[in-house]
Amino acid sequence: MAALLSSGATSVAAAPTAAQATPVVFEAASVKPHGGLATGSYVGRQPGGRLAAAAATLRELIEFAYEIQPFQLLNDRKWIDEERWDISAKLADVPAAPSRGQADTLLLALRSLLADRFQLVVRKETRQLPIYAIVLARGDGRLGPQLTRSAIDCAALRAAREKGDTTPLPAGAQACGAQGRIGSIQMRGSPLSDFAARLAERLHRTVVDRTGLTGAWDLSLTYTPDPEQIVTAVAQGVQPQFDPNGPSFFTAVQEQLGLKVEAATGPVEVLIVERADRARPD
């Protein structure tokens, strides 16, 4: 991939950095090649400070550990994208939910596990790459019917909870944040930067908010997914439900939200795989 490299590129191991006094590791972990055919994969948290992965590629494990999108991981080793692994791991203590800006204990432990068992070393760089920007579609600034100011500010509620506020949550706060499935995105009480993050998952590029709209918003977007999205969903064992006669994604964004998605160029942080070996047997 041709791109301009920033001058601040650095090499880092997948494990916690040397600046951390004690590396975060799992108390117990099992890593095994996945046997048989896989119709889908899973990587996720389990109760009790546990991590589980089933039929997951090393690519999927890295993306989960570093909280990046697929387009942000650059790798030229074919097996990383194809060979599948089963993982069962447990932390010694159940970690508290991380606050915004705090390190996630389980993800740090997974990075240590990948460095130990797969000898994973990655390098972070910032590159100037194609991105998308969401902007206002109308010169008069009028928004679409499915984008409205929210009566709930989820970020403010989270901050209050982190400070110990036990005031009962207002009605609708349980729906805070952005959720989506193939053919739809819903958001409540969140900034448009959260919506941009959801778009990045679908467009396979970094998406930035350049609307100038601040504060918390509610939105509902429905569209007909393109064939590639449908095929990917089915391959992952998900049967998407959508209106086959609905608007395309870009048309829906403009008609329903009064926004427009434009091509642009901007800085994108990427993770480059410098070294990776197949995991040692348990």
N, C-alpha and C positions, 0 to 999 in steps of 0.2 A: 504494500500500500504506500503510494507516494505521499509524502507530507513533509511539512517543515517542522523540524525538531526545535523545541524550546531549549534555552541554554541551561535550564535547571534540571535536567534529567538526572536521576539517581538510581542506583541499584540497591535493592533490598531483598532480604530473604523473606520467605513466606511466614516465618515465625515472628513473634513479637520482637521489636527492635532492641538493640543493646541498651537503650536508654531506660528500658523497663528493668527494675531490679530482679524480679522473679518472673520467668516466662510462665504464661498461663497454659496449663496442660490438662487433659482429661485424666481422671483417676484410673479409668479403664477404657480401652478402645479395641474394637475388632474391625479389621479391614480385610475383605475377601473379594476376589473376582466374582462377579455375578454369574451364576450358572443358568444355562438355558436362554431362550429367547425373551426379549423384553418388549412389551407393548406400551410401556410408559416408564416414567422414572419419578423418584421422589427424593427431595432433600428438605429436612425441616426439623423443627424443635419438637421435643416430646416433654411431657411433664417430668418433674424431678431433676431438672438440669441435664436432660438427655438430648442427644442428637441422633437422628436416624437417617439413613440414605439407602434407597433400594434401586438397583439398576441405574445408578447415576454415573455419568461420565465425569472424568476429572475436570473437564471444562465446567460442568454444572456445579461441582464442588467448589471450584475457585470462585465462580461468580457469586455463589452464596456466601462464601467466607469473606469476600471483599466488598459485597453489596454493590456489584457493578452489573451493567447490562451486557449482553453478549457482544455487542459491537465494540465494547471497550477492552475486550481481551484479545490480544494478538498472539497467535501461536502457529507454528509451522510443523507441529508434530501431529500426524494424522491420528495416532492411537488415542491421544487425549480427547478427541472428539468422538471416538467410536467405542473404545473398550469401557465396560461398565463395572461398577463396584457396589458392594453392599457394606455399609458401615453402621456399627452400633457403638456409641460412646457415652460416657457419663462423667460429669464433673463431680468432684468430691463434695461440694456444697451446692445447694440450689441457689443460683444467683438472683439478685433482685433485678427487676426490669430496669434496663439502663435509661437514664434521662437523656434528653437530646444533648449531643455533644460529648457524652460519656462513652468510653470504650465498652463494647459488648463482650462480656466474659466468654460466652459460648463461641462467638465468632473468633476471638483471639485463640481459644483452645483449638478450634478447627484449623486455623492457620498453622499452629504449632504441629498439629497432627499431619498436615499435608507436607510440611517441611521435613518431618521425621520419616514418615512412611513412604512418601513419593519423592523425597529429596528435592522438593519444589523450591525454586528460586525465581523470583519475579522482579521486574524492573518497572518502576513508574516513570512515565513521561507525560508531558503536556504537549499536544500537537495541534496545529491549526488544521482543522478538518471541516468537511461539510456538516452543517447543522441545520436545524429548523428553528424559526422564531415564530411565536404567536403574537399577532398584532391585531389592532382593531380593524374590522372590515369596512366600516363606514366612516366617511370623513366627519360626520356630525357626532360620532361617538356613540350612537344608539346601539344598544345591545340586543341580542336575540331573546326570544321568549323563554328559553331554557337556561338562562344565566341571570341570576339575581343576587343582590346583596343578602348575606346571611344574617339571621338574628342571633346566631351562635358563633363565637370565636373559639374554635377548638384549641388553638395555640395558647390562648389566654387561660382556658380551663386546665390544660396540661400543666402550665407553669404554676397555677394556683395549687394544683394537687401536689406537685413536687415540693411546694413550700408547706405542705401539711394542711391545706384548706379542706375541711370535711363538709362544706356546704353541699346539700343535695344537688345533683346535676340537673340542669333545666331539661325540659321535654325535648327530645330529639337529639340530645348530646350523644346518645349511644351510637348514633349513625355518623359520628364525626369521622372525617377523613375521606379519602378517595378509594372507591372500589370499582372494579370493572371485570367484564368478561368479554368473550368474543362478540363484537357487535354493539357494545354499550359501555359507557363510563358514567358513574354517578359520584358526586362529590358534595359534601356538606361541611360548612363552617371552616373552610380551608383556603389558603392563598392560591392564586393561579399558578404559582410555582409547583404546587403539588399536582395540578392538572398537567403541567408540562412534563413532569416525571412520568405520568401515565402515558402520555403521547409518545415519549421516548421508547417505551416498551413495544409500542405498535409500529413505530416508524423506523426503528433500528438506528436511530441517530439521537444525539443530544438535542434536547428541545429547551429553549430559553423563553422566558416571559418578557416580552417587550410591549405589553399593552399599556403600561402605566397605571393599571388598576390595582390599588392597594387594598389591604384588609381581607376579610373573610367572605367567601362566596359559596353559593349553592348552584349546582348545575346538573343537568341530565342530558346525555348525548346518546343517541341511538343511530346506527348506520348499518349498512350491509358490508360485512368484511370481504376483503379480496380473497380469491381462491387460495393463495399461499397461506393465509392465516387459518382458513378452514382446514386445509390439509394438515398443517402443523398441529392444530387442536385435536383432530381425529387421531393422529399418530401418538399423541400423548394420552389417549384414552378419554378425551372429552368430546361429547356430542354437542356442538354449538347450536343454540336456538336463536334465530334472527329472522327478520322480514326480508325475503329474497328480492322484494320489490322496493326496498327502502333506498334512501340516498347513499351515495358513496361517502367515505369518511370525510374527505375535504369539503364536499358540498354540505354535509351535515354540520360540520363545525361552523361554517359561515351562516347557514340558514337558521340553525337552532341556537347558536351562541352569539352570533354577531362578531365572530373572530375569524381570522384568516391565518393559515399556516404558510409561511414563506421560507424559501431556501435561503441560506446564509452561510457564512464561514465564521468559525470561532474556535477558541481554545477548548480542547477536550482532553481530559485525563484518561490515559490508557494504561493497561497493565500488560507487559510483555513477558512471556514465559522464556526465561533464560536457560533453565534446566528443569527436567522432570524425568523420573524413572518410574517404571512400574512398581507398585507397592510390594514390599517383601511379604512373604507368607506369615500368617500369625503363628 
